[in-house]
Amino acid sequence: MDRPPRLPRPGPPPPTPAADLVEVLHGHRVADPHRWLEDGDDPEVRAWDDAQTDRTRAVLDALPGRPALRDRLRALLDVPVVLAAALGGEALLTLERGGGRDQAVLTVAAATGDRPTPGRVLVDPVALLGDPTAAIDWFHPSPDGALVAVGLSTGGDELSTLRVVEVASGALLPDTIPRTRAAAVAWRADGSGFAYTRYPEPGTVPDAELGYHRHVRHHDLGTAPADDPVVWDALPDPTAWPDVRTSDDDRWLLVHVSVGWDRTDVHLHDREHGTWRTVIEGVDALTDLRVVGDRLVGTTTLDAPTGRVVAAPLDRPGPSAWEDLVPASDAVVEAVVPTADSLLVLTSQRAVSHLAWLPRPDRDGGGAGGPREVALPTEGTVTVLRGARHRDQAFVGLTSFALPPTLLRWDRSGLTPWAPPPPADVLDPGRFVVDRHTYPSTDGAEVTLFTLRRADVDPGPDTPTVLTGYGGFGVTMSPAYSADATAHAEAGGVWAVACLRGGAEEGEAWHRAGQRARKPQVFADMEAAADWLVVEGRTHPERLALRGGSNGGLLVTAVLTRRPELAAAVHAAVPLCDMVRFPLFRIARLWVPEYGDPDRPEDLAWLLSYSPYHHVVDGARYPAVLLTTGADDSRVDPLHARKMAARLQAAGEGVPDAAPVLLRVERDAGHGQGKPASRRAEEGADVLAFLHAAIGPG
């Protein structure tokens, strides 16, 4: 095997004081030498960030392949893609990226007709706010499509200010509502106002500034948002996450309340009589319902870990009256969406999407004959599913690893392309092959592994391979377009994606198998994927890199400390690394149901058993590591990346030929959402150039 190229040796890291800080927590001695790096507002910490980033830049900017990678990634990011879509009346609104724009824009076009018509840019966030980091976080059109509520943010903070746009003219209404992160908006039928979710003013309730106490309120257009009445505030705890939707006839309001990551409570409000009824509450099941005609219809994992589609009369909405429209099976039920006459049912098997339809239960012949399959044009992932209220039509977004998200229109005759394919001179999906494998994990469970490669590449021990995964929060790692993955495959490498436990690739039981005390099994699944790739002769440890972000950053840094010999390089983006103090920062108390609570002795024991920051060993030989984070990340505090970098750098002192540990802290950047394409290309070039210098190609 040819020896892979080596990263240039960086200069020494900036001086990093290490305190002799040891706490005894529930009987455990817990060292925390770099706690001072937690305060991102401290001038000393900011100066340390800058010094670390300057050191990293000196290494990355010297890599010869980086400029070409940046240019190629920008071209791949400029391919037109549809990120999200919604229907209002006869208008189709889409969030689209590409075409040379740095940020995604909201466009509007006709949803009807025999063929698509060119869209009109309705909201360009950069032009609107005069800030290159301005982004559209979410949007919700009114039922008739005359107005659209849009969430805008800057600097990647995702905190969202709600604005209302008149679709015909593009004019902004005066209504401005801050603190609407990831808002749900349920419009009145006449477009006069909406129920929506909002966070309280900082200082009005404990920890309001951290992103808790989300309530449902009602806003009438033209009135002061400060006076908006509360519709729902009966939260089981401050971290519960309410959502809201309304019926087409405006009578019924549904409030879904997510409690942790495996329970959804549902409450039904009859606006006509002013009464509330609990549909399901206090049960560990994920339920997603909507009013369809005279019934509730939706999905649930109650008595069905892979999910089922159910219906119930509105006067008896509880589980005892639920009737199966699509019973549980091996397929994982993802969503059900109504049109005027049909229900579209989205499922997945081994993380690949499948689509079917059946008549609505409130129509003649409803459900008769069972679901009919909708043939998708390629094996991939459905990212958009939106049904028309007054037509038997829907819009479907589809993607795969080398296929940018595109839009199709459905009716009972099948699917019609509703967006042009990517320019063949920029990206030809036919040049690539996606393989689906299974491998045994440490306990014998079969795990799905996808690989993306160029069609003429036959993987072997010399093949540079990037292995990634997530393994948490019920997130399914299904095939999805990635400019980074495509560029790596173009260069002759293999991009591998493991469907680890903790996700929902095999249903809710698969998710729970990677939660809380069972989290180490997720790391074992990832390690087994790397071992399988090597044993099967598809790569070699010196040609293997691990990559993960957020919870996936926890994944790869945990594996890094458990099995440092497993790979030659690791990239951890916006990672969680200190699992003892994580709930104290940002919105991280939301994650306690997934990971555990360090304040509980039993939970602390398992968190300490793998917390990456606490498992770095002085003198150990670790692979090359690049940690990247955003200074304004409102989800995962950058303290995790700082402390992990400092600890790894200290551990490597005195180790001959120690691999570099680099930290890149980006200002005016968050968790990654809303990042301009130019900065995505720069970051992607940094990461791929780093990985390629460590493992190839070259």
SULVENDA-V308771 format. One record per backbone hydrogen bond with DSSP energy under -1.0 kcal/mol. NH is the residue of the N-H (numbers start at 1). CO is the residue of the C=O. Records with the same first field share a line. If there is no record, write none. Layout:
NH: CO ; CO
This chain:
19: 33
21: 19
23: 30
25: 28
28: 25
30: 23
32: 21
35: 32
37: 34
38: 35
40: 38
42: 39
46: 42
47: 43
48: 44
49: 45
50: 46
51: 47
52: 48
53: 49
54: 50
55: 51
56: 52
57: 53
58: 54
59: 55
60: 56
61: 57
63: 60
66: 63
69: 65
70: 66
71: 67
72: 68
73: 69
74: 70
75: 71
76: 72
77: 73
78: 74
81: 97
82: 405
83: 95
84: 95
86: 93
88: 91
89: 143
91: 88
92: 109
93: 86
94: 107
95: 84
96: 105
97: 81
99: 78
101: 98
105: 96
106: 123
107: 94
108: 120
109: 92
111: 90
120: 108
122: 106
123: 106
128: 124
129: 125
130: 126
134: 131
135: 153
137: 151
140: 149
142: 147
145: 142
148: 165
149: 140
150: 163
151: 138
152: 161
153: 135
157: 154
161: 152
162: 177
163: 150
165: 148
166: 171
167: 146
170: 166
173: 164
177: 162
180: 160
183: 180
186: 195
188: 193
191: 188
194: 219
195: 186
196: 217
197: 184
198: 215
199: 179
204: 201
208: 205
210: 207
211: 208
213: 238
215: 198
216: 232
217: 196
218: 229
219: 194
221: 192
223: 220
227: 224
228: 225
231: 216
232: 216
235: 233
240: 237
241: 258
243: 256
245: 254
247: 252
250: 247
253: 269
254: 245
255: 267
256: 243
257: 265
258: 241
259: 263
264: 285
265: 257
266: 280
267: 255
268: 277
269: 253
270: 275
271: 251
274: 270
275: 270
277: 268
279: 266
280: 266
285: 283
288: 299
290: 297
292: 295
295: 292
296: 312
297: 290
298: 310
299: 288
300: 308
301: 286
304: 301
307: 304
308: 300
309: 326
310: 298
311: 323
312: 296
314: 294
316: 313
321: 318
322: 319
323: 311
325: 309
326: 309
332: 348
333: 306
334: 346
335: 346
337: 344
339: 342
340: 391
343: 358
344: 337
345: 356
346: 335
347: 354
348: 332
349: 352
352: 349
353: 380
354: 347
356: 345
357: 372
358: 343
360: 341
363: 360
366: 363
368: 365
370: 367
372: 357
374: 355
381: 399
383: 397
386: 395
388: 393
393: 391
394: 410
395: 386
396: 408
397: 384
398: 406
399: 381
400: 403
403: 400
406: 398
408: 396
409: 416
410: 394
411: 414
414: 411
416: 409
418: 407
426: 423
427: 423
431: 428
432: 429
433: 453
435: 451
437: 449
439: 447
441: 445
444: 441
447: 439
449: 437
450: 497
451: 435
452: 495
453: 433
455: 431
457: 454
463: 460
465: 543
466: 494
467: 545
468: 496
474: 502
475: 472
478: 476
482: 401
486: 482
487: 483
488: 484
489: 485
490: 486
491: 487
492: 489
493: 488
494: 464
495: 452
496: 466
497: 450
498: 468
499: 448
500: 498
502: 510
503: 500
507: 504
508: 305
511: 507
512: 508
513: 509
514: 511
515: 512
516: 594
518: 515
519: 516
521: 518
522: 519
523: 519
524: 520
525: 521
526: 522
527: 523
528: 524
529: 525
530: 526
531: 527
532: 528
533: 529
534: 530
535: 531
536: 532
537: 534
538: 533
543: 540
544: 541
545: 465
546: 569
547: 467
548: 571
550: 573
552: 549
554: 550
555: 551
556: 552
557: 553
558: 554
559: 555
560: 556
561: 557
562: 558
563: 559
566: 563
568: 544
570: 624
571: 546
572: 626
573: 548
574: 628
584: 581
585: 582
588: 585
590: 587
591: 588
592: 589
595: 591
596: 592
600: 597
604: 600
605: 601
606: 602
607: 603
608: 604
610: 607
611: 607
613: 577
614: 611
615: 612
619: 651
620: 617
624: 568
625: 660
626: 570
627: 662
628: 572
629: 664
631: 666
632: 669
633: 630
640: 637
642: 638
643: 639
644: 640
645: 641
646: 642
647: 643
648: 644
649: 645
650: 646
651: 647
652: 648
653: 650
655: 652
658: 655
662: 625
664: 627
666: 629
675: 672
677: 102
680: 676
681: 677
682: 678
683: 679
684: 680
685: 681
686: 682
687: 683
688: 684
689: 685
690: 686
691: 687
692: 688
693: 689
694: 690
695: 691
696: 692
